[in-house]
Amino acid sequence: MIFINHDYFVGPDFVLKGEKEQIDLKPYNLKAWFYGHWHNNFVFKQNGVYVVCSNAPNKGGIDNSAAQFVVVDIDKQGIKNIKPIYTNLRDHVQLVRPMGNQSLNADQTLPILVNAYDSERQIQGVDLTVYAHETGNRISSISLKASGDWTWQANVPFQKQNHKGQYDALITIRYENGEQTLKKETFSLAPAEHDKIKLQWSTSVNGNIWKTSPLVVGDKLFIATMDDGIGTNHAIKALDRRSGKVLWSLPTINSIKHKLRFSDGILLATDVETNVYAIDANTGKILWTKKPSAPSLPTFVSGAALDNGIYYTGLGKRMSAIDIHTGKPLWEGVEPSGGEATPAELSVVGQVLLAGYNWNALCAYDIHTGKLLWKRQEDGLRFRSGGVTAQKDYIYTTGLNGIFKIDLKTGEISQKSIKTDDFKVMTAPKISENLLVMPTSTNGIKAYDLQTLEEKWHFPTGEALVYSSAYSSPDNHKLVGTVESAVIEVKDKLVFGASDGYVYVLNKAGKLLSKFNLGSPIFSDITVDGDLIYVADFAGNVSCFKL
């Protein structure tokens, strides 16, 4: 039996209860319960039954889940496979590697990476042939190997033909229905004068990456993957910071979709079921876990906070402040309850913990007791997609289409500006000198005067490859230039990833300095480490670039 319903209203025992009668579905060979009411992507298994929620295929989810539908394979034993399909992509092909100034491997092979996706046709294989650009002579051919659901890669035997380093790559996409797509791209292995960004390494981690930023600690880089399908590819991984080599991998109970935290040799994470993991960062061994009695809704897709050895995670009845060394909660369970899941990051500012409840409120708590200090719901503030940015005694945040300056102590709104832009993106404003820079759902990024909140400049981005911002949709026949990634400042430049697959580098006047295409949406924040930046894309690739 497979139960399909608008909502998931049965308990973990799968007993339907009426006023006088009840039915236990398990003896009827119940294998799965499918629903969609929550507009998110969430799969778990309870008592041998798959419980599957999928967001709508034509719009971003309430919690910024990707627009998708699921394909379910069924055999006589039940559910064989569950696979999400991201919509509105047709013949999407992007040669990511090689990039300009690309070095050959020690064995004189050239690293190749292609991101390819089609929403309607399953890709059977990807082939690549390299030609000399000037002569057209064929140099090498190879079949690429799949790494996840977007990425294909290989090392192709290669010998440079000339000092200019100009080559043509013919990419052949073979679909299971017998159709093919050809795409030709020209690349150069010679350093370009205007291109100051150089790829150091790129690693595919075999799982999608949502809002989990690369976390660099010492000689390691930590990342976490998600799997909104059958659940075989969610894990926490440690990579060598210098080479990208995977050092260890720890499978998790369910997907980790937001940031990891680190302190005193302990790596901390929370998955969508609110399972908390404390891990020895050197070995990948679990030190302690904290688990709920059963999965529940809404899911936890927020970024947890860490301050002075205390890990703040969960929302509402599942919010807790945990001693990272013992795993014991100092307090847990707070008001309010209810609301929808939110990708808004929890933040500790002084003695205050700030947390958002989507479709509910922005709340402030005493970090020592969990006591609710204040909450704000008006003027769109109850729509919590992004976090907060603190400056002195105030916090800056967005809600729906408004920008707000709020007194941290009292919760009073000291300044607000309602715009025509939609700010339902999973990041907080960036304060850079006298500017407040804010990503948008449909119009790239905009910069506002920090004092007046009046618009100073606008930088548009391209159409989102995958729709994620709540209710953003191609059905409106308008540009959906979504930016979910935070804007960061590097060497007096503004850097961010976008849902069109590009990493952008701007000056502070909003003018484009450079960009490069990774061929997959970038939802997570870029990490800076000296003159290096680390980028994680939705396809599951972690890349290191030197600025």
Buried (B, 14 or more C-beta within 10 A) or exposed (E): EBBEEEEBEBEEEBEEEEEEEEEEBBEEEBBBBBBBEBBBBBBBBBEEBBBBBBBBBBBBBBBBBBBBBBEBEEEEEBBEEBBBBBBBBEBBBBBBBBBBBBEBEEEEBBBBBBBBBBBEBEBBBBBBBBBBBEEEEEBBBBEBEBBBBBBBBBBBEBEBBEEEBBBBBBBBBBBEEEEEBEBEBEBBBBEEEEEBBBBBBBBBBBBBBBBBBBBBBEEBBBBBBBBBBBBEBBBBBBBBBEEBEBBBBBEBBBBBBBBBBBBEEBBBBBBBBBBBBBBEBEEBEEBBEBEBEEBBBBBBBBBBBBBEEBBBBBBBBBBBBBBBEEBEBBBBEBBBEEBBBBBBBBBBBEEBBBBBBBBBBBBBBBBEEBEBBBBBBEBBBBBBBBBBBBBEEBBBBBBBBBBBBBEBBEBEBEEBBBBEBBBBBBBBBBBBEEBBBBBBBBBBBBBBEBEEBEEBBEBEBBBBBBBBBBBBBBEEEEBBBBBBBBBBBBEEBBBBBBBBBBBBBBEBEBEEBBBBBBBBBBBBBBBBEEEBBBBBBBBBBBBBBEB
